[in-house]
Amino acid sequence: MTVSLIAGCLWVLAASLIAFLPIRQQIIPGTILGLSAFALLGWIGYQNGWIWTAVGIFAFVSLFRNGFKAIPAMMRGEKLEIPDHI
């Protein structure tokens, strides 16, 4: 297993751990993980080919699906409801 795939596995574990945090505390680490995913996917593609990049993209979209739903709402100027108790 290449170093980039190991880093990808660690990225998935980190994203899963961040998901356990309350929603308000997920924003900053989630943003950092989301932005770092692009570099990581490029590295995976460079070392392992497009198939593993596609697997990485699938994992990225799966883990950040709620964030992707919120982006169009923010672009429309809607205020997002972030619950206090979760």
C-alpha positions in Angstrom: 0.0 0.0 0.0 1.4 3.4 -1.0 1.9 6.3 1.4 -0.8 8.3 -0.3 -3.4 5.5 0.3 -2.3 5.2 4.0 -2.8 9.0 4.3 -6.2 8.6 2.7 -7.2 6.0 5.2 -6.0 8.3 8.0 -8.0 11.1 6.5 -11.2 8.9 6.6 -10.5 8.0 10.2 -10.0 11.7 11.1 -13.3 12.7 9.3 -15.1 9.9 11.1 -13.8 11.1 14.5 -14.7 14.7 13.7 -18.3 13.5 13.0 -18.6 12.6 16.7 -18.1 16.2 17.7 -21.0 18.5 18.3 -22.0 20.3 15.1 -20.7 23.7 16.1 -17.3 22.2 16.8 -17.1 20.4 13.4 -16.9 23.5 11.3 -13.2 24.4 11.5 -11.7 20.9 11.4 -14.3 19.8 8.8 -13.3 22.7 6.6 -9.6 21.9 7.0 -10.3 18.3 6.1 -12.5 19.2 3.2 -9.9 21.5 1.7 -7.0 19.1 2.2 -9.0 16.4 0.4 -8.3 18.0 -2.9 -4.5 17.7 -2.5 -4.8 14.2 -1.1 -7.0 13.0 -4.0 -4.5 14.5 -6.4 -1.6 12.7 -4.6 -3.6 9.4 -4.6 -4.3 9.8 -8.4 -0.7 10.6 -9.1 0.6 7.5 -7.2 -2.1 5.0 -7.8 -4.2 5.9 -10.9 -7.7 7.1 -11.6 -9.6 4.1 -10.1 -8.2 4.8 -6.6 -9.0 8.5 -7.1 -12.6 7.6 -8.0 -12.8 5.5 -4.7 -11.4 8.5 -2.8 -13.9 10.9 -4.4 -16.7 8.6 -3.5 -15.5 8.5 0.1 -15.1 12.3 0.2 -18.6 12.9 -1.2 -20.1 10.3 1.2 -18.5 11.9 4.3 -19.3 15.5 3.3 -22.8 15.0 1.8 -24.5 17.2 4.3 -21.9 20.0 3.8 -22.5 19.8 0.1 -26.3 20.2 0.7 -25.6 23.3 2.7 -23.4 25.1 0.2 -26.2 26.0 -2.3 -28.3 27.2 0.7 -25.5 29.5 1.8 -25.0 30.8 -1.8 -28.7 31.7 -1.8 -28.2 33.7 1.4 -30.2 31.4 3.6 -29.3 31.1 7.2 -28.4 27.6 8.3 -30.0 26.2 11.4 -27.3 24.7 13.7 -28.9 23.0 16.7 -27.4 23.7 20.1 -28.1 20.4 21.7 -26.5 18.0 19.2 
